């Protein structure tokens, strides 16, 4: 749907899978992509929710780069900023946030009008839009189900950047609607108790399916298979 364009003028280091695809960190995002494929051998997963236990654990950076590596694989990807409490997509990709998901769910504009190009082949963006007073109600509404139907008619994969599990109910709502959920954990920041509670909250949901966890900020040997992942605000 989106034609291949040159790299954005501002090379955001958080988008390492795009700006430095041959790096070790980028390779780990491709490994994560492969593991997601293996988690559903009978068919491709078409919707993913990315979350964390608390703020600033790297979920938004993980979601952004995961969307990029799936697009690089050839899948048509729609990356959606569903963190309508603390949206970050518009900063990361240098796009406008005057309209987006909140407007679509409030039936103010059509989905196709709110979508923006990431200037990366196969990747489109749906920013948060104006922060609404009732995010949980919008995400659990019938209009959200309609958005899924319309988007999946066009895209191979929907990736949602969602709020932290322990802060609000939004991420659990989306975990129930998506085919899989990834929990991002910061090894130097996330308390073990919080990670366990986040896992339990997702698993306790009726339809949610926790595929696994991504561990950030792990210190390893320089010649090890995994590189140290830089800190990122999520």
C-alpha positions in Angstrom: 0.0 0.0 0.0 2.9 2.4 0.8 5.6 3.0 -1.7 9.2 2.7 -0.7 10.6 6.0 0.2 14.0 7.3 1.5 14.8 7.2 5.1 13.3 10.0 7.3 15.4 13.1 7.6 15.6 12.6 11.4 17.2 9.3 12.1 15.7 8.3 15.5 18.0 5.9 17.3 15.0 4.2 18.7 14.1 2.9 15.2 17.3 0.9 15.1 15.8 -1.9 12.9 15.4 0.7 10.2 18.4 3.0 10.7 20.9 0.2 11.4 19.3 -3.1 10.2 22.7 -5.0 10.4 23.2 -4.3 14.1 23.0 -7.0 16.8 20.0 -5.3 18.4 18.1 -5.4 15.0 19.0 -9.1 14.7 17.3 -9.7 18.0 14.1 -8.0 16.8 14.2 -10.4 13.8 14.7 -13.3 16.2 11.6 -12.1 18.1 9.7 -12.0 14.9 10.7 -15.6 14.1 9.6 -16.7 17.6 6.2 -15.1 17.1 5.9 -17.0 13.9 6.7 -20.3 15.7 4.2 -19.5 18.4 1.4 -20.0 15.9 2.4 -22.8 13.5 -1.1 -23.3 12.1 -1.4 -19.8 10.8 0.0 -16.3 10.9 -0.8 -14.1 14.0 -2.6 -11.0 12.6 -2.9 -8.8 15.7 -0.4 -8.2 18.6 -0.6 -6.1 21.7 2.7 -4.9 23.2 2.7 -3.9 26.8 4.7 -3.8 30.0 4.1 -3.9 33.8 5.0 -0.2 34.3 6.1 2.9 32.4 9.6 3.4 30.9 10.4 -0.3 30.3 10.9 -0.1 26.6 7.5 -1.3 25.3 7.1 1.5 22.7 10.6 1.1 21.3 10.0 -2.7 21.2 6.7 -2.3 19.4 8.1 0.2 16.9 11.0 -2.0 15.9 8.9 -5.1 15.8 6.5 -3.4 13.4 9.5 -2.4 11.2 11.0 -5.9 11.0 7.6 -7.4 10.1 7.3 -4.8 7.4 10.8 -5.6 6.2 9.7 -9.2 5.9 7.1 -8.1 3.4 4.0 -8.0 5.5 1.6 -5.1 5.3 1.7 -3.7 8.8 -0.4 -1.1 10.6 1.2 0.1 13.8 -1.3 1.6 16.2 -0.6 3.9 19.2 -3.2 2.6 21.6 -1.6 4.2 24.6 -4.1 7.0 24.9 -2.7 8.1 28.2 0.9 8.7 27.2 1.2 8.4 23.4 4.7 8.4 21.9 4.4 7.3 18.3 4.2 10.8 16.8 7.5 11.7 18.5 9.3 8.5 17.5 8.2 8.7 13.8 8.1 12.5 13.6 4.4 12.6 12.4 1.4 14.8 13.4 -0.9 13.7 16.2 -3.9 16.0 15.5 -6.0 13.1 14.5 -5.8 9.4 15.0 -7.2 6.4 16.9 -9.3 8.4 19.3 -11.1 10.2 16.4 -11.8 7.0 14.6 -13.3 5.3 17.7 -15.4 8.4 18.4 -16.6 8.1 14.8 -15.4 11.6 13.9 -13.3 10.5 11.0 -12.8 7.3 8.9 -9.9 5.0 9.6 -8.3 5.6 6.2 -8.2 9.3 6.8 -6.4 8.9 10.1 -3.7 6.6 8.9 -0.3 8.1 8.0 2.7 6.8 6.1 5.8 5.8 8.1 8.0 6.4 5.0 9.0 2.7 5.4 7.9 0.2 2.9 4.9 -1.8 4.0 4.4 0.1 7.2 1.6 2.5 8.0 0.9 4.4 11.3 -2.2 5.2 13.2 -1.3 7.7 16.0 -3.2 8.2 19.1 -4.9 11.5 18.2 -6.2 13.9 20.8 -6.1 12.2 24.3 -9.7 11.3 25.2 -11.3 11.4 28.7 -12.5 7.8 28.4 -9.8 5.6 26.7 -10.9 2.3 28.3 -14.5 2.8 27.1 -13.3 3.6 23.5 -11.1 0.6 23.4 -13.8 -1.8 24.6 -16.4 -0.3 22.3 -18.1 -1.9 19.2 -16.3 0.7 17.1 -13.0 -0.9 18.1 -14.3 -4.2 16.7 -15.2 -2.4 13.5 -11.7 -1.0 13.3 -10.2 -4.5 13.6 -12.4 -5.7 10.7 -11.6 -2.7 8.5 -7.9 -2.8 9.1 -7.5 -6.6 8.7 -9.2 -6.2 5.3 -6.1 -4.2 4.2 -3.2 -5.2 6.4 -1.6 -8.5 7.2 -0.7 -7.5 10.8 -1.9 -5.0 13.4 0.5 -4.1 16.2 -0.8 -2.1 19.1 1.4 -0.2 21.5 -0.7 -0.3 24.7 -0.4 1.2 28.2 1.3 -0.6 31.1 -0.8 -3.5 32.5 -0.6 -2.4 36.1 -1.6 1.2 35.5 -4.9 1.0 33.7 -7.3 -1.6 32.2 -6.6 -0.6 28.5 -3.9 -3.1 27.8 -6.0 -6.0 29.1 -8.9 -4.9 27.0 -6.7 -5.0 23.9 -5.1 -8.3 24.9 -8.6 -9.8 24.8 -9.1 -8.5 21.3 -5.6 -9.4 19.9 -4.4 -12.8 18.9 -1.3 -12.5 21.0 0.4 -10.3 23.6 4.0 -9.6 24.3 5.1 -8.4 27.8 8.2 -6.2 27.9 10.4 -6.4 31.0 13.3 -4.2 31.9 15.9 -6.3 33.7 17.3 -3.4 35.7 14.0 -1.6 36.4 11.0 -4.0 36.6 10.4 -5.5 40.0 9.9 -9.2 39.9 6.6 -8.9 41.8 5.3 -6.4 39.2 6.2 -8.6 36.3 4.4 -11.6 37.9 1.3 -9.5 38.5 1.3 -8.2 34.9 1.6 -11.8 33.6 -1.2 -12.9 35.9 -3.4 -10.0 34.8 -3.0 -11.0 31.1 -3.5 -14.7 31.7 -6.6 -14.1 33.8 -8.3 -12.4 30.9 -10.8 -14.6 29.1 -9.4 -14.4 25.5 -5.9 -13.1 26.1 -2.9 -15.1 24.9 0.5 -14.2 26.3 3.1 -15.3 23.8 6.1 -14.5 26.0 8.3 -11.7 27.3 11.0 -9.5 25.9 13.8 -8.7 28.4 15.5 -5.3 28.0 18.8 -4.0 29.4 20.5 -7.3 29.8 24.3 -7.0 30.2 26.1 -9.7 28.3 29.6 -10.5 27.1 30.7 -8.5 24.0 31.2 -11.7 22.0 27.9 -13.3 23.2 25.0 -14.0 20.8 23.0 -11.2 22.3 24.0 -7.6 22.5 23.2 -5.2 25.3 19.9 -3.5 24.5 19.9 0.2 25.0 17.4 1.8 27.4 14.3 3.3 25.9 11.3 5.2 27.2 8.0 3.3 26.8 
